[in-house]
Amino acid sequence: MSESEQGLLNIVSSTNFVQSLVLIENSERNSIYYFTGPERKIVLKGLESGFSNDKQKQKNEYEISKKILHPAFRKVYLRILHQIKEAIVLEWADGHLISKFNKLNVQEFLSVGREIVSALVALHTRSIMHSNLT
């Protein structure tokens, strides 16, 4: 485990970590939390307990995501057990959830479109199915 990963593990193991989590999105399968600390901002993506069959998918997502180095993808740091939930610790990426976009002007639309296409090309050239990634 790298020094950076050990530092993150110390953060997510601390007592004030849970109290500082902010829920940013909740779906049937996952809960996504934001944490900001003195050293860094991170995201915690937790698998809901009713989806224990998805543990292998989450493990695959983690392992595949660790290998992808592309500016359109946030870094994946750790896979942990957090409050009886399997979870992935991810880099915080400033911006907006694509589901939250309302109306974009043409330039914004093209810019977002280019980023999405670039990300998909990066995945497809590695024979990775993007339905398994967030």
Secondary structure, 3 states (H helix, E strand, C coil): CCHHHHHHHHHHHCHHHHHHCEEEEECCCEEEEEEECCCCEEEEEEECHHHHHHHHHHHHHHHHHHHCCCCCCCCEEEEEEECCEEEEEEECCCCCCHHHCCCCCHHHHHHHHHHHHHHHHHHHCCCCCHHHCC
